[in-house]
Amino acid sequence: MLTDTQVRAAKPKEKPYKLTDSGGLYVQITPSGGKHWRWRYELDGKEKTYTIGAYPDVRLLDARSARDEARKVLRAGRDPAQEKQILRAIGKIDPDQTFAATARDWFARRKPIWAARHADDVWRSLERDVLPQVGEIPINDLTPQIVLALLRGIEERGAIETAHRVRQRLSDIFVHAIASGYGKTDPAAIIAPALRPVIKGRQPALVDMPQVLTMIRKIESEDAHPVTLLAHRLLFLTVVRPGELRSAEWAEFEDLDGEAPIWRIPAERMKKKREHIVPLSSQAVDVVQSLRAVSSQWPHLFPNSRRPMVPMSENAIGYLLNRAGYHHRHVPHGYRATFSTVMNDLHPDDRQAIDATLAHIIKNQVEGAYNRSQHLGRRRELAQIWADLILKDQRPVDELIKSRRRSGPQGPNA
């Protein structure tokens, strides 16, 4: 066994050489005079070297202690050298890393495997509902109580499904921090049972036409952003899904000044991943043309006011309906049920054209395989019948927005 005096007195030579201690520990002397502690061990029949440190920063007793700790790791079946590299990498991570910094790192690693639309929705939900409240708090300071209070705020505005989606995303971020070596726990997983349950069922919708007409008059009398009002009108005229409407782009509209105007929604934005062609009524064309004055400089018909390169908030139309007094009575998606109920009652022989208008897939596999007609001619007629029916005694589109024009970037964000 070595003594500290022997190590201190060792002189350099032309070639490196070793002074051995016990249990595989040795100090290597380099030609330049450096003295480095190392430990030799075997793992899976292979000889390996574990670097401990340089003398005199690491004295003899310290080197033996480090050897003994590494030996415990080896007895547990792990590679001491590999584990040391991992611990060193973890040590470079700030344990006080903020939630926002962790969320950005998590998002950057997930974004390449997501569809662009989904990635936008994920980050937008964090920017809207999470980062303003807790973004600058160290991630390990976030308790289950804080996370639950955050999600309860989302629940209180009636967005129960959104609260559950945000909780899942928070949980993924906390797990990412744990896997990266600095996170300690996942409070979002702990509070999952405390959230209000999502009740699956039909979307609330009015299907009695006089009630629907009264509702539209009331909604369009609200003091709302003109772009929100135009989005709402185009929604009930086209009866597309709210997400498909919100992301509508100018490049998708064709022949607006011609005899057969259409809106061509690309497959990647459709629920069933098939392109959907929407024949436009004359009233729908009027809505689109009215938007040119406020949003034609942006890619989307309905841009966000603070960030006009992205679409309006997914909640904007829903908030409009809620303010008008239709919370839990009618939702934006409900216009599809209204259209289907009313038009099937009035035109029972047009079931296939009505289903095609709603972009429903034919359930009969044989029929679906061979009947690929989109019934565009009849759908255009039905679209005009529907527009005339639902806009009966409603105000013209120019009157709808002329008293509500606002300065600044156009497009709702709330």
N, C-alpha and C positions, 0 to 999 in steps of 0.2 A: 504494500500500500504506500501511496505517496504521502509526502508531508508538504505543507505549504512552503517550507523553506526550499525544498527541491524544485518545486514549480517556479518559485521566484528566481532561483539561481540558474535555471536552464538557459543556455545560450543558443543562438541560431547557428545552423550549419548550412552547407551548400544545398542540401536537399531537406525537405520536410522530414521530421521524425516524430515518434510518439514516446510519451512517458505514460505507462499504464498504471491504473489504480486497481480497484477491485470491481467485480461484477460487470466487466465490459466497459467500464468508464476509463477514458484516457484523455490526455491533453496533447494536442498536436502543435509542434513548434515549427513555424514557417521560416524560410530564409530571411525574411524581412524582420523577424523578431516577434511576430504575432503568436499568441498562445490561445488556442481555442479548445474548449471542452466539448467532447463528443461521447456518445454512448453507442456501442455496437450491440445489436440484437438480431434475433432471427424471427421471421414471420412467414408461415407457410413454406418452410424449408429454404427461404432466401435470406441472405445476410443484408441487413439494412443499417443505416447510420442515423442517429438522432442528434441534432445540433442543439447544444445547451446554451453556450454563450462564450464570451471572451474573458480571459483573465487579464487584469485583476478585478474587473467589474463583477465577475462571478468567482468567488473564492472557492477553495476546495470543498468546504462543508456545504456550500450552496449547490455546487455541482453534484455532490452525492445525493442531496435532497431532491434535486431535479431528476436525477437518474431513478430514484426510488418511486417518484410520482409517475414517471413514464412507464416504469415496470408494472405499476398497478393497472395502467391503461392496457398494456400488453396482455396481462393476465385476464382481463375482461374480454379479450378477443378483438381488440381494436388496434389500429396502427397508430402508435404515438406520434410519428412524424406527420402523418396526414391530419390527425386531430389538432396538432399544433398549428398547422396552416389554416385550418378552419377557424380556430379561436382567434388567430391573428387577424383574419379578414373580418370577423365579427367585431373585433376591437376597434376597427376603423369606422364603424357606424355609430353615429351620434345616438345615444340612448334617449335623448330628449327630442328626437325627430318629431316634427309636427304631423298632425293628421293630414294636412293638405299636401305636404311633401311626400308622405307615404302614398296617398291617393294618386298623385301624379305618377309616381313610379309604377304603381299597380296598373294604372290605366295604360301607360306607355307599353307595358309588357303584354297586355291583353288585346289592345287595339288591333294589331295585325291579324288576329284570328277572327275578328268580328266583321260583320257587314257594316258598311259606313253609316247607314241609318241607325243601326243599333248602337254603335259606338257614340254617335252624336247624342242619342237619347240618354245613354248611361251618364255621360259627362255632364249633360245639361241638368239631369236630376240632382247630381252632386252639387253643381254650382248654385242651383236654386234652393235646395232644401237642406244642405249639409254644411258646405264650406263657409258660408257667411256666419254661421253660428259657432262652429267648432274647428274651423280650418287651422287656426293658429295655436291650438292647444296641443301640447305634446301627446302623442298617441297613447302613451302609457298612463296618462292622467285622466283619460276618458273612462268613466265608470258606467256600470249598467244603468244607474239612475239618470245620468246625463244623456245617454243614448236613448233611453225610453222617453224622456221628456222631449227630445228632438222628434222622435217618431210620433208621439202623441200630438204634436203640433200639426203634423201632416194629416193625421186622422181627423182632427177637429175641423178641417175644411172639407171633410167628406171623402177624402181620397184614400180609402182603406187599402185598395190594391196597390196604390203607389207606395204607401207606408211599408207594405210587405216587400215590394221590390227593392226599396231603398235599404231596408234591413238586410236583405240578402247581399246587396252590394257592400254595405258596411262590414258585414261578416267576412266577405272575401278579402277586404282590405286589411282587417285585423289579422286574418290568417296569413296573409302575405307578409305582414310585419313579423309575425312569429317565425315563419319559415326563413325570413331574412336575418334572423338572429337577434333582433332588438325588441320585438313585441313580446308582451308577457301573457296576455289573455285576449279572449274574444267576447267582449261584453254584449255585442249584438246577438250572439247565439244564446246567451243567458236569458235575454229578455223576450225571446221569440214567443213564448206562451202568453206573455202579458199583452200582446197586441189584439185588437179586435179581429175576430175571424172574418175571412172573406166569404160572403154568402153568394154562392154561384146561383145564377138564375137569369131570367129574362131582364133585359135592360128596360128601365122605366120608360114608357112611351104612351103618348096620347094617340088614340086611333079614331076618335070621333071627330069628323071634319069640322063642324062648327067650333068645337073646343080648340082644335089646332089653329084655326084662323084667328080666334081671339088671342091665343097664346102668341102668335107671330106679331100681331099688332102691339101687344104689350111689350114683347121683347124689343121690337124695333123702335119703341118709344123711349127705351133706356138711353141715358147719357153715356154712350159708349164710344170708343174709338171707331172712326168710320171703317177702318180696315177690318175690325172685328165684326161689325155689322154686315159688311160685304161678304166676309167669310161665312158667316151664319147663313146668309141668303143663298150663296152658291151651294152650301152644304145641303139645304133642304130641297133645292132645285135638282141637284144631281144625285142625291142619296148615296154618295160614296161614303166610305168609312172616314171618320174624322182624321185619322192619321194620314190617309191618302190625300185628303184635301189640304191639310196643313203644309205638306211638303210640295204642293203643286208648283211647277216651274213654267215660266213663259214659253220655253222651247217645246212644251208638250201640247200646246194648243195649235190647231190647224184650221185654215179656211174660215177664220172668224168673220171675214167680210163676204164670204161666199154663200152658197145655198146649202152646204152640208158641213157646218162647223162641228168639230169633234175635239175632245180632250183625250189624248192617248197616254194612259198611265203605264209606265214601264213595269215589267214583271217583278223587278227587285223591290218595288214599293207595294206590291199587292200581297194580300194575305196568302193566296193560293199560288203565288209565284208565276202567274200568267198575265201577259199584257191585257189590259182592259181598255176598251174603246168606249167613250161616253159621248153619245150624240147630244148636242147642246140645243136646248130650246132657245127661242129668241130672247127670253128674259135672262137666261143664263149667260148668253153672249153679252147682253147689256151690262151685267155685273162685271164680267171680265174686262170689257172695254172701259168701264168706269175706273177700274183699278190702274189703268195705264198712267193716269195723272199722278198717282201716289207711289207706285212701286215698279214701274217699268225699267228703272235704272238698276234694279236688283235682280238676281236670278229667280227669286220666288215671288209669287203673287202676294203672299202674306208674310212679309219679312218681320223679324224681331226689331223693335224700335231701338234697342241699345246696341244690337249686333246685327245689322241688316243683311249680312251675308248668310245668316242662318234663318230658318223659318220661325214663325210665331210660336208661342208656348202652346203645348198640348192642352193646357187648361183654359185658354182664353175664352173659347166659346162656351165651355161648361160654366165658367164663372158668370158669363152673361145670362145664361138661362137661370142660374141660381138667384142672381140679383133681381130678376123679373118675377121671382116667386115660384119657380118650378123645380126646386131642389127635391129630389126623390120622386118627382112626378113625370119628368121628361128629361132625357139626356141627349147630347148631340147624336149619339149612335141610334137613338130612338126613332129618328126620321126614317130610317130604313124599314122599321116595323110599321110605321104610319103608311108609308108608300105601299108596302106589300099588302097590308090589310085592305086599304081603300081601293087600290087598283085591281086586286084579285076579286073584290066584291063587284066592282063596276065592269070588269073585263075578264070574266072567268075563263074565256077561251085563249087568253094571252099568257097563260102561266109560264111558258118557256121564255117568252120575251121579258116578262117581269123578273124571272129568276136571272136571266142574262143581264138585265139592268143592274141587279144587285151583285153581279159577279159571283153567283152561286154555282158551285160545281154540280153537274147532274149526278145524282146518287146511283142511278141505274148504270152499272159499268158498261153494259153493251150499248145502251143509248149514248152514254158519254163518249164512247170510243168512236162512234160513227157519225153522231150529230154534232158537228163542230161549228154550225152556223151561229153567228152572233145576233141574228135577227135585227140587224141595224136599221132596216127600213121601218119595221113596225116599232122598234124601240124609239126611233126619232118621233114618230107620231105619238107614242105614249108619253114621251118626255114633254111634248108640247101640251098634251091634254093635262098632265099633272101640273105643269107650270101655270096654266090658265086656272086650274082648280085651286091650287094652294095660294096663289097671289090674287084671288078674287077680292076686290075692294081694298087691297093693300096699296100703300103709297108707291109711286114710281121710284126707281133706283136713284135718280138724281135728287129727288126731294128727300130721300132717305139720308143722304150724306151731306147735302149742301150746307146745313146749319151746324155740322159737326167737324168741319175741316180744322185741322190743328197744325200748328207750326212744328218744325223739328222733323227728325227721321220718322218715316211712316211705318206703321206695323205694330201690333200689340205684343206685349211681352208678359202680361199677367194672366 
